[in-house]
Amino acid sequence: MKQAMILAAGKGERMRPLTDNMPKPLLEAGGKPLLQYHLENLSRAGVSRIVINHARHGKLIESRFGNGRAFGVEIAYSTEGETPLGTGGGIKLALPLLGPGPFIVVNADIWTDYDFLRLPAGPAGLAHLVLVDNPDHHLQGDFCLVDGMLSEQSGDRYTYSGIGVFKPELIAACPETIFPLGPLLRAAVSRGEITGELHTGHWLDVGTPERLSRLDHLLRGVQK
């Protein structure tokens, strides 16, 4: 898998005041910006080109990471301006930068020890999603996992980790406007077009200052 997209255009409102003058992906834990962990892990997995979308304060991301050569990758930026297009709209805008084949998608505001080499180069359906055990703030979960297929019908529910492999066909027919990714995924799941796997290692949705502090302590080897 040579192409990836990091979704970094969120407003980070739950992180305020930390995000008043800085995009959430540049917030640091363990001495590094959140986004840098993804760049390093994707590079180790052989990804050579990464598209990063951004909105408010996004130029700070470009200034920090530049063309990506320091991380062994090529970075292209998809600029959304002051108003983010949502997870779905952001991917739609970036499709011309991603090319015709499948690509990895990673939410910028997560941290994980997941090995991206485990992802299939080409999903059997429209997408392949990595699921995790439900965190305290999302106990209801998102999808069931039955024999490698995602379902909403039966079984234990797990949370979508923000990591997946997408085919462009999942997004290509959508209009260029603001829209979330969730409804597209749920519709494709209902048609039996999305496979999945469960990651049982470390994963954290770094969506609040408290979780950022928790991650910082984890990465620095400090027990709270």
C-alpha positions in Angstrom: 0.0 0.0 0.0 1.7 3.2 -1.2 -1.0 5.8 -0.6 -2.5 7.1 2.6 -4.6 10.0 3.8 -4.5 11.5 7.3 -7.7 13.3 8.3 -6.4 16.4 10.1 -9.1 19.1 9.3 -11.2 18.9 12.4 -11.9 22.0 14.5 -10.7 20.4 17.8 -13.4 22.2 19.8 -13.3 19.7 22.6 -9.6 20.5 23.0 -10.0 24.2 23.6 -8.2 26.3 24.7 -5.3 24.2 23.5 -6.6 24.5 19.9 -7.4 28.2 19.9 -4.2 28.9 18.0 -3.0 25.5 17.0 -4.6 22.6 15.0 -5.2 19.5 17.2 -2.8 17.2 15.2 0.1 19.5 16.3 -0.6 19.0 20.0 2.2 16.9 21.6 2.3 13.8 23.6 5.5 12.0 24.6 7.4 14.9 23.1 6.0 14.6 19.5 3.0 16.0 17.7 0.2 13.5 17.3 0.4 13.6 13.6 4.1 12.7 13.6 3.4 9.3 15.1 1.3 8.5 12.0 3.9 9.8 9.6 6.5 7.6 11.2 4.3 4.5 11.4 3.0 4.8 7.8 6.6 5.3 6.5 7.7 2.2 8.3 4.9 0.3 6.6 6.1 1.3 3.2 3.7 4.1 2.5 5.5 6.5 0.1 2.8 9.2 -0.4 0.6 10.8 2.2 -2.2 13.3 1.7 -3.0 15.5 4.8 -6.2 17.6 4.7 -6.4 20.6 6.9 -8.6 23.6 7.6 -8.3 26.3 10.3 -4.6 26.8 11.3 -3.7 24.2 8.7 -0.7 26.2 7.4 1.0 25.4 10.7 0.9 21.7 9.8 2.5 22.5 6.4 5.2 24.5 8.1 5.9 21.8 10.6 6.1 18.8 8.2 6.8 20.3 4.8 7.2 17.9 1.9 7.7 14.9 4.2 11.2 14.0 3.2 12.4 14.1 6.8 10.1 11.1 7.4 10.9 9.2 4.2 7.5 10.1 2.5 6.1 12.6 0.1 3.4 14.8 1.6 0.6 16.5 -0.4 -1.8 18.9 1.3 -5.6 19.2 0.7 -6.6 22.6 1.9 -10.2 23.1 3.0 -10.0 26.7 4.2 -11.6 27.9 7.5 -14.6 25.6 7.2 -13.9 21.8 7.4 -15.7 19.6 4.9 -16.3 16.8 7.3 -14.7 13.4 7.2 -16.5 12.4 4.0 -16.2 15.7 2.2 -12.5 16.0 3.1 -11.8 12.6 1.4 -13.9 13.5 -1.6 -11.9 16.7 -2.1 -8.6 14.8 -1.8 -9.4 12.0 -4.3 -7.5 13.6 -7.2 -4.4 13.6 -5.0 -4.8 10.0 -4.0 -5.0 8.3 -7.4 -7.2 5.5 -8.6 -6.3 2.7 -6.2 -7.1 1.8 -2.6 -5.6 4.0 0.1 -5.2 4.0 3.8 -7.2 6.4 5.9 -6.1 7.4 9.4 -7.7 9.9 11.8 -5.1 12.3 13.0 -6.5 12.5 16.5 -5.8 8.9 17.5 -2.7 7.1 18.8 -2.1 3.4 18.4 0.5 0.7 18.2 -1.4 -0.9 15.3 1.0 -2.2 12.5 -0.2 -0.7 9.2 1.5 -3.7 7.4 -1.5 -5.8 8.5 -3.9 -3.8 6.3 -4.9 -5.5 3.0 -3.5 -3.9 -0.1 -6.9 -4.2 -1.7 -10.1 -4.8 0.4 -12.5 -7.4 -0.8 -15.3 -4.9 -0.7 -15.4 -1.1 -0.7 -13.4 -0.8 2.5 -11.6 -2.6 5.3 -11.9 -1.1 8.8 -9.9 -1.7 12.0 -12.1 -2.0 15.1 -11.1 -1.8 18.7 -12.8 -2.5 22.1 -15.2 0.2 23.1 -13.7 3.0 25.1 -15.5 4.5 28.1 -16.8 7.4 26.1 -18.3 5.2 23.4 -19.6 2.1 25.1 -22.3 1.5 22.5 -19.7 0.8 19.8 -20.2 1.1 16.0 -20.3 -2.3 14.3 -20.3 -6.0 14.8 -17.6 -8.2 13.4 -18.8 -11.6 12.1 -16.4 -13.9 10.2 -14.3 -10.9 9.0 -17.4 -8.9 7.8 -18.8 -5.9 9.4 -22.5 -6.0 10.4 -25.0 -4.1 12.5 -27.3 -7.1 12.9 -25.8 -9.4 15.5 -22.8 -10.1 17.8 -20.6 -8.0 20.0 -20.2 -4.4 19.0 -16.9 -2.7 18.6 -15.7 0.9 17.8 -14.3 2.0 14.5 -10.7 3.0 15.3 -10.3 5.6 12.6 -8.0 3.3 10.6 -9.1 1.7 7.3 -8.4 1.0 3.7 -10.8 2.6 1.3 -11.5 2.1 -2.4 -12.2 5.4 -4.2 -15.6 4.1 -5.3 -16.9 4.4 -1.7 -16.6 8.2 -2.0 -16.3 9.0 -5.8 -20.1 9.4 -6.5 -20.7 11.8 -3.6 -21.2 15.5 -4.2 -18.4 18.0 -3.3 -19.9 19.4 -0.2 -19.7 19.0 3.6 -20.7 15.5 4.8 -19.6 12.9 7.3 -18.1 9.5 6.5 -20.3 7.6 9.0 -23.5 7.3 7.0 -21.6 6.1 3.9 -19.9 3.4 6.0 -23.1 2.2 7.6 -24.8 2.0 4.2 -22.0 -0.1 2.8 -22.0 -2.3 5.9 -25.7 -2.9 5.4 -24.9 -4.1 1.8 -22.2 -6.5 3.0 -19.4 -4.5 1.3 -17.0 -3.8 4.2 -14.6 -6.3 5.8 -12.9 -5.7 9.2 -10.5 -6.8 11.9 -10.2 -6.3 15.6 -7.1 -4.6 17.0 -6.5 -5.7 20.7 -3.4 -3.6 21.3 -3.0 0.0 22.4 -5.4 2.6 20.9 -6.6 6.0 22.2 -9.0 8.6 20.8 -7.1 11.8 21.8 -10.2 14.0 21.7 -10.0 15.9 25.0 -7.2 17.5 27.1 -7.6 14.7 29.7 -7.0 12.0 27.1 -4.0 13.9 25.7 -2.5 14.0 29.2 -3.2 10.3 29.6 -1.4 9.6 26.4 1.5 11.8 27.4 1.9 9.9 30.6 1.7 6.5 28.8 4.3 7.5 26.2 6.6 8.8 28.9 6.2 5.6 30.9 4.5 7.4 33.9 1.7 5.7 35.7 -1.2 8.0 36.7 
